[in-house]
Amino acid sequence: MKLIVALLLIMPAGLALAAEPSEARQKEISHLVRQDCGSCHGMSLAGGLGLPLRPEALHDKPKESLVATILYGRPGTAMPPWNPFLTESEAEWIVEMLLKGQF
């Protein structure tokens, strides 16, 4: 019990405990982000029909909100829900990579 409490105290706020996708799945997701997301958000993710997805555009957005947008889309907009194709932990990984500018 003390170990769990100690780990919770030293973990950075907002750190997800979800497992990272496998290397093969990371490649699939990266392709999806570049091609499918890029078709609306711009091939360099600097914006297009959709808003920019570059780190400087996302840094002030709550991670949970970004994950929810990926999974459930934005009703009334062109942003579709991706939850039929992605798990929550995969959406969290996408957000982390977008915030690091790694797509």
Secondary structure, DSSP 8 states (H G I E B T S, - for coil): -HHHHHHHHHS-TT---S----HHHHHHHHHHIIIIIHHHH-TTSS-SSS---SHHHHTTS-HHHHHHHHHH--TTSS----TTT--HHHHHHHHHHHHHT--
